């Protein structure tokens, strides 16, 4: 898995990541929880928490800094999916966090959010 993370940080890897997450999400071998035209939510393949879901846009954006703040469809879908997951998995009871990493804290070169809970 470390090899894939290193590959994703190369120019060719960033190109492939962008291509897959913006045009070929159907090819991702992930366990989907929710999917819209703008967002894909799936279980983290290497979870660091008891509950660990990734939410990623189906648009090119390497980080939060590149996200178009006027992209109301994506933002509405993101909030709606998070609310749905919080309700479905009763995360309100024990608490939860929605985290987005950037810069050196971001391991994967495509914008993604972590919905986490212990």
Backbone bond lengths (Angstrom), bond angles and torsions (degrees), N, CA, C in turn:
res aa  C-N    CA-C-N  psi(-1)  N-CA   C-N-CA  omega(-1)  CA-C   N-CA-C  phi
1 X - - - 1.455 - - 1.529 110.95 -
2 X 1.344 117.12 -36.41 1.460 119.56 178.50 1.523 111.25 -60.33
3 X 1.332 116.52 -35.95 1.460 120.49 177.28 1.521 110.67 -59.64
4 X 1.336 117.25 -42.09 1.462 121.09 -179.56 1.524 111.60 -65.44
5 X 1.343 116.78 -38.78 1.465 119.81 177.19 1.532 110.43 -64.76
6 X 1.326 117.04 -42.59 1.468 120.12 178.45 1.529 110.04 -64.62
7 X 1.326 116.93 -42.47 1.461 120.95 178.20 1.522 111.07 -60.58
8 X 1.324 117.00 -41.50 1.462 121.20 -178.06 1.522 112.18 -63.62
9 X 1.315 118.27 -21.44 1.461 121.88 -179.33 1.524 113.11 -88.55
10 X 1.327 118.08 -4.09 1.459 121.22 176.82 1.527 108.58 -84.32
11 X 1.343 118.45 161.06 1.467 119.54 177.77 1.530 112.84 -56.00
12 X 1.330 116.97 -43.60 1.472 119.95 178.85 1.523 110.59 -65.55
13 X 1.322 116.54 -40.52 1.458 121.09 178.75 1.517 112.00 -64.22
14 X 1.332 116.77 -42.57 1.479 120.16 177.68 1.526 110.55 -61.42
15 X 1.334 116.19 -39.67 1.465 120.31 177.20 1.527 110.37 -61.06
16 X 1.343 116.99 -46.89 1.467 120.54 179.86 1.528 111.97 -64.00
17 X 1.323 116.85 -42.38 1.464 120.52 178.35 1.526 109.91 -59.52
18 X 1.317 116.41 -47.42 1.469 120.51 -179.79 1.525 110.65 -61.57
19 X 1.319 117.17 -43.66 1.465 121.65 179.51 1.525 110.93 -61.10
20 X 1.312 116.84 -48.57 1.465 120.95 -176.96 1.519 111.72 -66.00
21 X 1.341 117.41 -47.37 1.455 119.63 -175.74 1.522 113.37 -75.35
22 X 1.322 118.57 -17.84 1.462 119.20 178.97 1.525 114.18 -103.07
23 X 1.342 116.89 -20.67 1.469 118.08 -175.83 1.526 114.68 -132.82
24 X 1.335 117.86 -13.58 1.462 118.96 -172.13 1.526 112.15 -136.05
25 X 1.313 118.46 38.68 1.461 119.67 -179.01 1.528 111.77 -60.79
26 X 1.314 116.74 -24.01 1.470 120.55 178.21 1.525 111.40 -60.80
27 X 1.333 117.28 -23.35 1.459 121.35 -177.24 1.530 113.30 -88.27
28 X 1.310 117.40 -6.37 1.468 119.46 -178.98 1.524 110.55 -74.32
29 X 1.323 116.65 128.06 1.469 120.20 179.79 1.531 110.71 -85.49
30 X 1.328 115.70 69.03 1.465 121.26 -177.66 1.524 109.68 -124.78
31 X 1.314 115.02 159.75 1.463 121.28 177.03 1.529 108.66 -89.46
32 X 1.339 115.58 98.30 1.460 121.53 -175.01 1.524 111.56 -71.15
33 X 1.335 114.50 138.85 1.461 120.73 174.85 1.521 110.54 -106.65
34 X 1.320 115.85 -44.28 1.465 122.54 177.19 1.518 107.81 -147.12
35 X 1.330 115.11 149.27 1.458 119.77 177.17 1.515 109.10 -151.34
36 X 1.327 115.33 133.60 1.462 121.94 174.83 1.532 106.99 -125.95
37 X 1.307 116.49 -173.02 1.463 119.85 176.20 1.525 112.01 -67.91
38 X 1.349 117.18 -19.96 1.459 120.22 -174.33 1.530 115.14 -116.17
39 X 1.341 118.06 -17.91 1.472 121.57 -173.56 1.525 110.80 -136.84
40 X 1.335 114.71 142.96 1.462 121.84 171.60 1.526 107.32 -121.94
41 X 1.338 117.18 127.85 1.470 122.88 176.78 1.523 107.64 -117.41
42 X 1.332 115.64 129.65 1.460 120.21 -178.32 1.526 110.14 -150.20
43 X 1.339 114.68 160.47 1.461 120.26 177.75 1.519 109.31 -65.56
44 X 1.322 116.54 137.14 1.465 121.51 178.03 1.533 108.51 -63.12
45 X 1.339 118.07 131.75 1.469 119.49 -178.19 1.530 113.31 -68.59
46 X 1.327 118.18 -23.46 1.472 122.39 177.04 1.528 107.54 -132.09
47 X 1.328 117.66 73.34 1.473 120.20 -172.86 1.520 112.96 -64.29
48 X 1.318 114.82 140.89 1.464 121.67 175.98 1.530 110.43 -103.37
49 X 1.315 116.69 -3.43 1.465 122.98 -178.54 1.523 109.19 -135.21
50 X 1.315 115.61 162.55 1.469 120.73 178.36 1.533 110.05 -57.71
51 X 1.322 116.25 -42.93 1.468 122.70 175.19 1.515 106.04 -116.87
52 X 1.340 117.46 117.44 1.462 120.77 -176.67 1.531 109.25 -146.26
53 X 1.312 115.19 104.50 1.461 122.68 -177.91 1.522 109.22 -117.13
54 X 1.323 116.51 140.74 1.460 122.07 174.43 1.516 109.16 -103.81
55 X 1.316 115.74 139.17 1.460 122.54 175.62 1.519 106.83 -124.90
56 X 1.314 116.74 124.05 1.457 120.18 -175.22 1.529 111.08 -133.03
57 X 1.320 116.56 142.89 1.466 118.84 177.49 1.525 110.88 -74.03
58 X 1.298 115.05 151.69 1.460 121.15 174.98 1.529 109.05 -96.70
59 X 1.310 114.98 38.17 1.457 123.16 178.20 1.524 107.78 -133.90
60 X 1.301 117.25 154.23 1.462 118.16 177.90 1.530 110.86 -68.64
61 X 1.306 116.63 119.97 1.461 123.40 173.86 1.520 106.98 -163.41
62 X 1.299 116.25 113.29 1.460 119.93 -177.85 1.521 111.45 -73.75
63 X 1.333 116.55 -29.60 1.460 120.21 -177.37 1.523 109.61 -154.31
64 X 1.313 115.57 175.21 1.460 120.91 178.12 1.524 110.77 -60.35
65 X 1.321 116.83 -33.11 1.458 121.36 179.79 1.528 112.09 -62.57
66 X 1.332 117.78 -24.69 1.466 121.80 -179.98 1.525 113.59 -94.11
67 X 1.328 117.19 -6.90 1.465 120.47 -177.98 1.528 110.10 -69.91
68 X 1.307 116.39 134.03 1.462 121.73 176.97 1.527 108.28 -74.50
69 X 1.347 118.40 114.05 1.465 120.26 -177.36 1.529 113.82 -66.68
70 X 1.318 117.18 -10.82 1.464 119.66 177.77 1.531 112.05 -95.84
71 X 1.319 116.77 5.94 1.468 121.25 180.00 1.526 109.17 -77.66
72 X 1.310 115.42 75.26 1.467 120.85 -174.06 1.534 112.54 -66.20
73 X 1.316 118.63 -30.74 1.472 120.44 179.83 1.525 110.04 -64.66
74 X 1.328 116.99 -46.94 1.459 120.12 178.83 1.524 110.92 -63.86
75 X 1.316 116.62 -48.14 1.465 120.03 -177.33 1.528 111.67 -62.87
76 X 1.325 117.59 -39.60 1.471 120.95 177.98 1.533 110.28 -65.94
77 X 1.331 116.93 -43.54 1.473 120.08 178.23 1.518 111.15 -64.00
78 X 1.326 117.47 -41.81 1.459 121.53 179.60 1.526 110.75 -59.05
79 X 1.322 116.73 -50.92 1.467 120.82 -179.40 1.524 110.56 -63.59
80 X 1.308 117.25 -42.83 1.460 121.15 -179.26 1.534 111.61 -62.36
81 X 1.330 117.16 -44.13 1.466 121.01 -179.97 1.525 110.35 -66.50
82 X 1.322 116.94 -43.10 1.474 119.37 178.29 1.521 109.81 -60.39
83 X 1.320 117.75 -46.38 1.471 120.95 178.88 1.523 110.84 -59.77
84 X 1.312 116.76 -41.57 1.463 121.24 179.63 1.529 111.40 -63.81
85 X 1.325 116.72 -44.37 1.463 120.51 179.71 1.527 111.60 -66.43
86 X 1.322 116.84 -40.24 1.468 121.00 177.98 1.520 109.96 -60.23
87 X 1.321 116.03 -43.11 1.467 120.05 179.68 1.535 111.19 -70.12
88 X 1.333 116.49 -48.24 1.467 121.65 -176.59 1.526 112.48 -60.21
89 X 1.332 116.99 -40.30 1.462 121.16 -176.98 1.530 113.05 -100.94
90 X 1.347 115.60 10.78 1.474 122.04 176.14 1.537 111.63 51.96
91 X 1.319 116.23 45.24 1.456 120.98 -177.35 1.525 112.55 -76.45
92 X 1.302 117.28 -20.42 1.467 121.16 179.39 1.532 110.43 -59.67
93 X 1.326 116.40 -34.76 1.469 121.08 -176.07 1.531 112.18 -62.30
94 X 1.322 117.65 -45.24 1.462 121.02 -176.50 1.515 113.52 -101.47
95 X 1.297 117.31 -8.90 1.455 121.89 -177.88 1.520 111.96 95.48
96 X 1.302 115.00 156.32 1.460 121.21 -179.32 1.522 108.80 -155.78
97 X 1.320 115.32 165.64 1.465 121.95 175.72 1.521 108.93 -135.41
98 X 1.314 115.47 145.94 1.457 122.71 170.83 1.525 105.20 -114.45
99 X 1.342 115.55 115.52 1.456 121.26 -171.92 1.519 109.65 -120.62
100 X 1.326 115.34 140.70 1.465 120.89 170.60 1.521 106.59 -129.73
101 X 1.320 115.72 131.38 1.459 121.38 -179.81 1.516 110.01 -101.95
102 X 1.311 115.85 157.17 1.461 121.31 177.52 1.511 110.71 -147.77
103 X 1.314 115.74 164.85 1.463 120.75 178.90 1.516 111.44 60.41
104 X 1.322 115.97 -136.60 1.461 121.23 -178.65 1.526 112.97 -67.17
105 X 1.328 117.78 -16.99 1.468 120.81 178.73 1.529 111.85 -80.04
106 X 1.312 117.11 -12.87 1.458 121.33 -177.27 1.524 109.36 -94.04
107 X 1.339 117.20 113.70 1.462 121.68 -178.36 1.515 113.77 -79.12
108 X 1.306 116.89 -26.00 1.464 121.81 -172.94 1.523 108.78 -119.25
109 X 1.335 120.03 130.37 1.465 122.74 -171.26 1.532 115.14 -81.31
110 X 1.315 116.98 41.87 1.466 121.73 173.33 1.522 105.99 -143.53
111 X 1.310 116.70 134.24 1.457 121.32 -178.67 1.526 110.12 -51.97
112 X 1.321 115.79 131.36 1.465 120.18 175.49 1.511 109.03 -155.30
113 X 1.304 114.72 152.25 1.454 123.16 -179.63 1.520 108.10 -114.54
114 X 1.318 116.24 144.67 1.463 122.21 176.64 1.529 107.41 -108.26
115 X 1.315 117.14 121.53 1.471 121.98 170.01 1.522 104.58 -99.84
116 X 1.343 116.41 114.33 1.458 120.81 -172.12 1.514 111.88 -129.05
117 X 1.325 114.35 151.86 1.460 122.18 175.95 1.519 108.63 -160.31
118 X 1.327 116.04 147.16 1.473 120.42 178.21 1.506 111.07 -88.52
